[in-house]
Amino acid sequence: MARATHAGPSAGYPNAGTARPAEWVVLVTAALGTMLAPLNSTMIVVALPDLLAEFGSTVTWGAWIVTSYLVAMAALQPVGGGLGDRYGRLRLFLVGLGLFLAATMVAAFSWNVEILLIARTFQAVGGAVAIPNGTALVRSLVPGERQGRAFGKIGAGIAVAAAAGPLIGGLVTDSLGWRWIFAANILLVVPALVLALRLPRDRPAPAGGSFDHQGAILLATTLVPLALALTVWRLPGVPIALSPALGLLTVVAGLLLLRHVRRFPRPVLNLSLFRERGFTPATMTVLLSNLTMYTVLLSLPLFLNERGHWSSSKVGLLLAGLSVQTIIFSPIGGWLSDRSGRRVPAVAGTVVLAIGVLPFLGIGDSWTWMLYLAPLVLIGIGLGLSSASVQTTAVEVVPGNAVGQAAGLFSTMRYLGSIIGSSGMAAVLAGPNPPVGSFRLLYAALFLSACAAIIAASRLPRWSSAPHEPQKQALTPTHPAGR
């Protein structure tokens, strides 16, 4: 049978005679760094009432503490990944973790809410530098034939962090106080730093020119207002005209960015990535899948608390059904991705995701526990099956010297899906005690989003060869030909 070269190591990494580090070191290092984002997104929410009470601050400050983190994380990852492509992924991974750790310590000892807000923002900046470069390290150091399984295991770790965040936040806040929730980050960051020092230092290809500082500023000026425009209109005390103004700023900055990238030889936003077969479908699949999942997780507790009068612990136990399935099926999806190709588990997972959302179109006050649980289980299975193959595709179809930027763009699309979903939910369910019909309308929109994810996933290549890296074939695993 004919065979085709599959994606191998990235530019700047070993030649045929270089020994690889132990695979578990690479996976654990990247997983620990990546788990910081969901853990800190969910852990802080539980502690907000206590920290706001200590500082005598309003709910508006609490909303900004959450929003600033999400916006910075969403907007800056392409820049962080681009810096890693230019100056070395391991170096930027270490810098990002170090910045995250320093910001965590400031947050723990913050003396007013303003300092806490600044520290949270710098936490996100550190995460935005570390996360895409951690992903790029996996792409660089794990053989292509096992990359699906690698990203599946990392996906399981992310699901564990997201599920454990509220539990850790609640237990630590109740027993030790809200400042101690930041100590949980030390348990992840310090081991990640120690393990990262065992990895081989990459040698980026000569960049040929200065770093695209203007492009980085324009990219941030485009994405930050975009993310803010989708979120701030829901915050208390925000002028109604702010979101349209931010939207206008996004359009203007975006046009200037497009003009700039056409003229700069090595722009920080490499639009040619979207011409690589599979990259655009991968980013659209993760945006639509995350939009669907995140909105379900936000809206269902609202329905159960307001209409069913469920306790928070009962709702949390129900939602664990989704998280547990994602944890279980992410490694399975990664294994299938390496065995059957990237497209098959991605399409299967998004189909199961859509089937899971479908019953919620008939949601009602008379539903039993099982009627809520069964769709959530299916949604969790679908996400687990699809996530590894989609992420693997996004980083293996691009040139080796652009893997960090590709990982950053992929992660940004994931965050934008969450932001768009939460904003859409707030618009549909506006006002006190929204009727059942509003929830059904929301879930109908989410079903369409899941169906669109199926279409995007079906456009993924079966296998993704690496035509940009012929010099790496000595280390490049193979797969049966065909896409």
Sequence and secondary structure as in RCSB ss.txt:
>XXXX:A:sequence
MARATHAGPSAGYPNAGTARPAEWVVLVTAALGTMLAPLNSTMIVVALPDLLAEFGSTVTWGAWIVTSYLVAMAA
LQPVGGGLGDRYGRLRLFLVGLGLFLAATMVAAFSWNVEILLIARTFQAVGGAVAIPNGTALVRSLVPGERQGRA
FGKIGAGIAVAAAAGPLIGGLVTDSLGWRWIFAANILLVVPALVLALRLPRDRPAPAGGSFDHQGAILLATTLVP
LALALTVWRLPGVPIALSPALGLLTVVAGLLLLRHVRRFPRPVLNLSLFRERGFTPATMTVLLSNLTMYTVLLSL
PLFLNERGHWSSSKVGLLLAGLSVQTIIFSPIGGWLSDRSGRRVPAVAGTVVLAIGVLPFLGIGDSWTWMLYLAP
LVLIGIGLGLSSASVQTTAVEVVPGNAVGQAAGLFSTMRYLGSIIGSSGMAAVLAGPNPPVGSFRLLYAALFLSA
CAAIIAASRLPRWSSAPHEPQKQALTPTHPAGR
>XXXX:A:secstr
  EEE     TTS  TT     HHHHHHHHHHHHHHHHHHHHHHHHHHHHHHHHHT  HHHHHHHHHHHHHHHHH
HHHHHHHHHHHH HHHHHHHHHHHHHHHHHHHHT SSHHHHHHHHHHHHHHHHHHHHHHHHHHHHHS GGGHHHH
HHHHHHHHHHHHHHHHHHHHHHHHHT GGGGGHHHHHHHHHHHHHHTTS         S   HHHHHHHHHHHHH
HHHHHHGGGSTT  TTHHHHHHHHHHHHHHHHHHHHTTSSS SS GGGGGSTTHHHHHHHHHHHHHHHHHHHHHH
HHHHHHTS   HHHHHHHHHHHHHHHHHHHHHHHHHHHHH SHHHHHHHHHHHHHHHGGGGG  TT  HHHHHHH
HHHHHHHHHHHHHHHHHHHHHSS GGGHHHHHHHHHHHHHHHHHHHHHHHHHHT SSS  HHHHHHHHHHHHHHH
HHHHHHHHTS SS   TT GGGTTT  EEES  
